Amino acid sequence: MVLASQSLTHALKEWAIAVDALSQGKMIMLLRKGGIRERGFQVKHSPVWLYPTYEHQKPNLLKPEYATQVTPVASGWHPETVTIKSCGEITETILVSSKAQIAALQSYHVWNEQMVGDRLKWQPRMPLAVLLLRVYCLPKPKTIVYDSAYGGCKSWIELKETISSDNLRPVLEDDEFSQQIEQIKTAISLS
């Protein structure tokens, strides 16, 4: 499947380690409840650029194979430039609220049990949104200048410049993507 060519400015902020895993086809899901200033998580745009963030990612909240790839940064730190390398089409959003459902998804993402448990406990009346994304990579990553409007605990940002989605290539083939979708949905339904 090919994503239609368009110029996009919408971006979804996520830990850089998760953006890397999505961009490499190691996972197809994100777990969201929204930023501190947001009242829950809502899908506002799709497709979106995947905007890597660094401030909140901590090695002790990741599975061991990913923890060594993260260097903690000071609160409020941001790079002078940000490299955008992939775009995500949010194909489905599944709301989950039980520990059993969360446990069933553990092998499908980069976070450890503590991180996922903490996300589930934060604002406990609100379910956790499982976003399933079809990810596409740019032929050449695009480096943009950081802008203060990109900061803060929020999920969605508007990039100051458009990035063309011409010549994006899917990270996973159609069959492999469909198979992972079915595995995740089955894991959720059986728990």
N, C-alpha and C positions, 0 to 999 in steps of 0.2 A: 504494500500500500504506500502511496506517495502523498505527502501533505501538499495541499494546494499552495502555490507560490503567492506570498503576500508580504507586506512590510508590517512588522509587529513592533509595538512598544510595551505591551503588557509583559510583566515578569512576575514570577513566583519565587520568593526568597526561600532558600533552604540551605542547610549546612553544606559546606563545600564537599565534605566526604560523601554525603548522600548524592549530590549532583554528579560527582565523579562515578559513583556506583551505577546510577541511572544511565549516564553517558557511555559506560562500558558494558551495559547489558547485564550487570550483576544483580539488578533488581528492577522491578517495574512499579513499585508502590512507594507512597509516602503516607505518613501518619500525621494527621493535623487536627488541632483544636483551635487554631487561630493564635494571633499574637496577643500580648498582654492588653493592648489597647482595643482589641477587637472583641465583639460580642459573639463568640463562636466562629466557626470557619464556614465560609460559603465559597463555592466555586464562582468566581466573577468573570473569568475569561478562560478560553481555550481555543486555540493553542496559546502557549505562553513560553517565553524564554525562561530558562532555569538559571536563576541568579544565585551564585554561590556566596554564602556568608560564613564568617569565621568566629564571631564573638562568642557564641554560646556552645560551640562544639567542644566537648571535653573527652579525652581518651577514656575516662572511667565510665562513660555512658555508651560506649561502643563495644561491639564484640571484639575479642582480642585481635583478630586478623585486620581490623580497621583501626584500632586504637593507636597502633604504632605509626600510623600515617598522619596523625593530627598533632600539631603543636599548639598548645593553648595560647591565646592572646589576651591582652588586658581588656577589661570592660570598656566599651566605647571605641575600641580600635577598629579601623577599617583600612583596607589598602588604598593607595592613591589611584590605582586602576583595577578594573575587574575584567576578567576574561569570560565571555559568554561563549560556550561551545555547543550548547544543545537547546532544543526546544521540546516541550512536552505537550502532547495532546491528551487531555484528561478524558479518558474514554468512559470511566465509571467512577462513581463515588458510593462507597458502601459504609453505612454507619454501624459501628459496633460499640457495645458497652459492657460486655462481660469479660471477665478475666480469662475464661476458657477460649473465647474467640481470639483474644490478643495472644494467648499462649500458642494457639494453632498457627498464627502468622509468624512466629519467631524466626523461622528459617528463611523468610522471604525479604528480610531487610537487614540493615547494618547496625541497628541499635541493640543494646543488651536488655535483659529483662528489667533491670532497675529503671532505665530510661523510659521504656514503654509503660511500666507500672506507674511511674511518676506522671506521665502524660495522661493516663487513664484517671488517676486520682485528682489531677488538677481540674477544677470546676466539674466535680463528679456527676452533676445532673446532665451534663452535656456529653453526648456520645463522641467517640473518636471517629474522625472521618478517614477512611482508607481510600486514598486516591490511586487509581490504576492509570498509569501513563504509558502511552505509546511515545517513545523518545526517538528523536531525530537529531543527528549531528550536522553542524555546519561543515562545509568542505574545508574551511579555514576558520579557526576560532577568531572572534571579534573582541578586541580589547577596547573598553570604554573607560572614560574618566569617571571616578567616583564622584557622586553629587550628594550633598547633605540630605536631599529629599529621599535618598535610598536608605537612610539609617532608620533606627528605631525598631521596636518589636511589632512588626506588621508583616502580613503574608504577601500582600500585593503592592507592587510599585509600577510606576510608568517610567520607562527609560527616557532620557532626554533626547536620544536619537533613535531613529528607526533602524532596525536591522532586517535585511531582506531574508526571507526564507527560501530563496532560490537554491536549487540543487542540494537540499537537505537529503540525507540518506538515513533510512531507518536503522536503528541500532540492532534490532532483532528482525528476523524474517517473519512473515505473517504467521506461519504455522507455529513457530516457537513462541511468539507473543500470545497467540490464541491458547496454546497449551498452558502457559503460565497463568493466564486469566482463569482458566477452568480449575487449575490446581488451587489457586487462592480462594476462589468462590466455594469450592468443595471443602476446603479446610475450614472456612467460616461456617458453612452450613452444617458440618458434622460436629461442631463444638457446642 
